[in-house]
Amino acid sequence: MLEAIILTVITAATPLLLAAIGELVVERSGVLNLGVEGMMAMGAVSGFAASLTFGTPFAGIVAGALAGMAVSLVFAFVTQTLVANQVASGLALTLFGLGLAGLLGEGFVGTPGLKLPALFIPGLTDLPVVGRILFGQDILVYVSFALVLGVSWFLFRTRAGLVLRAVGDNHGSAHALGYSVVRVRYLAVLFGGACAGLGGAYLSLAYTPLWVETMTAGRGWIALALVVFSSWLPSRLVVGAYLFGAVTILQLHAQPLGLGVPAQFMSMLPYLATVIVLVLISGNRRTTRFNTPACLGTPFVPDR
C-alpha cells in the first residue's frame, strides 16, 4: 500500500516539477510568463499525437518540448520585441494554448495512447519497496531531477547563470555592462516553454496515456505558485512539487479508506492548498523579498 502511494505521488509531482523548473528560470531572468497552462496543454496534445504518428512515446517527448518552445516563442516575441504587457500576454497565451490544443486534439479524443515505459534494471528494480520507487520510473521522472540539479548548477556555479540572474535583478546595469538582456530573456523563455511542454507531454504519455481537453486541470497555475513557494530556489522546488503532488493524489486514497470526506472537497484540495500557500507567503514581506528578481515583470527597452 505504501509503495503504491509513493509511486502515485511521484507520478502526480513530476509534471509539476518539470513545468515549475522551467518557469523558475524564466522568472530568474526577470520575465513573468503566466502562460504555463497553455504551454502544457500544447505539449500534451503534441506529445500524444507524435507518439501515435511515429509509434513511439519517445517521439512524443521531443514533440512536447518543441511545441512548448514554439508557443513560448510567440510570448517572447510579443513581450520582449514588441514590449507588450507580460501579465496580459501570459493570460492570452494560456487561453490561446488551451483553445488550440482542444482544436488539434479533437480527433484524438477516446483514442488509446502509447504509455511511456518504465525503466527496468535487473537486480535493482526487483528490490523490495525501493526497487520500483528508485529504479523503476519512466525516463521523464529522472529527467525532472536532472533538470533541477542542472538548473541549480547553472544558476549558482556558472558565469552564464550569473548573467541571467543579473538580468533579472537589474537589467539596466546588465545592459550597461554589454550583455544582451533581450537575448538572455528569449533563451530563458524558450527553456521554460520546453520544460512546460515536457510537463504536458508527461500527462498524455505517462500520467494517463490518452488525450482529453481538460487534462492539464490547472497544473500550470500550481507550477507558477510553486516557483513562489520555493523562493526561486531549485532545491526547494522539489519539496514543493512533491508536497502538492501528495495533496493531489490524496483524493484517490481518501475514499477507499472510508474517511467520509466528500469527493468534491478532495478534488479542490490542490487548488485550495495553492491559495493558502500564496496567502501565507504574501503575508510575510521577508519571504516575498527573498530571492525575488527585482525586475520581475518589468519590460526592458534598450534605447530608453
Secondary structure, 3 states (H helix, E strand, C coil): CHHHHHHHHHHHHHHHHHHHHHHHHHHHCCCCCCCHHHHHHHHHHHHHHHHHHHCCHHHHHHHHHHHHHHHHHHHHHHHHHCCCCHHHHHHHHHHHHHHHHHHHCHHHCCCCCCCCCECCCCCCCCCCCHHHHHHCCEHHHHHHHHHHHHHHHHHHHCHHHHHHHHHHHCHHHHHHCCCCHHHHHHHHHHHHHHHHHHHHHHHHHHHCCCCCCCCCCCHHHHHHHHHHHCCCCHHHHHHHHHHHHHHHHHHHHHCCCCCCCCHHHHHHHHHHHHHHHHHHHHCCHHHHHCCCCCCCCCCCCCCC
